[in-house]
Amino acid sequence: MRPELEEIQRLEEYLAGALPEEQQLDVAVRLLWDQELQRKLAGQKLAYKILRLFGRRKLRTELETIHVRLFG
């Protein structure tokens, strides 16, 4: 796997708390001094937030459609 993709995957696992403890601590320490890694992590958090909001909006639209079909 390309190094960029491995880093993205590691940050995803870090956010999910899915890394082994040693790797979790390694990422936490790197975040203390690596501003570029901090920026990447912030970007991933923002992306997840946008995806959650989009999912909620889509679900709300689907529920409204169902409501209209059932109750006119």
SVG drawing of the C-alpha trace seen along z (x, -y; Angstrom):
<svg xmlns="http://www.w3.org/2000/svg" viewBox="-53 -22 61 26">
<polyline fill="none" stroke="black" stroke-width="0.4" points="0.0,0.0 1.2,-3.5 2.6,-5.4 0.0,-8.1 -2.8,-5.6 -1.2,-3.8 -1.1,-7.0 -4.7,-7.7 -5.6,-4.2 -3.6,-4.6 -5.3,-7.9 -8.7,-6.3 -7.8,-3.5 -6.4,-6.0 -9.7,-7.9 -11.6,-4.7 -9.4,-3.5 -8.7,-0.4 -4.9,-0.5 -2.9,1.6 -1.9,-0.4 1.7,-0.9 0.7,-2.2 -2.0,-4.4 0.6,-6.0 3.0,-6.4 0.4,-8.3 -0.4,-10.4 3.2,-11.4 3.7,-12.2 0.6,-14.4 2.3,-16.5 5.1,-17.7 4.0,-17.0 1.8,-19.9 1.3,-18.3 -0.1,-15.2 -2.3,-17.4 -3.6,-19.0 -4.3,-15.7 -6.1,-14.4 -8.2,-17.5 -9.1,-17.0 -10.2,-13.5 -12.3,-14.5 -14.0,-17.2 -14.6,-14.7 -16.3,-12.3 -18.4,-15.1 -19.6,-16.1 -20.4,-12.4 -22.4,-12.0 -24.4,-15.3 -25.0,-14.2 -26.2,-10.8 -28.6,-12.4 -29.9,-14.8 -30.4,-11.9 -32.2,-9.8 -34.4,-12.7 -35.4,-13.1 -36.1,-9.4 -38.3,-9.5 -40.2,-12.5 -40.9,-10.6 -42.2,-7.6 -44.3,-9.8 -45.9,-11.5 -46.6,-8.1 -48.2,-6.7 -50.1,-9.7 -50.5,-11.8"/>
</svg>
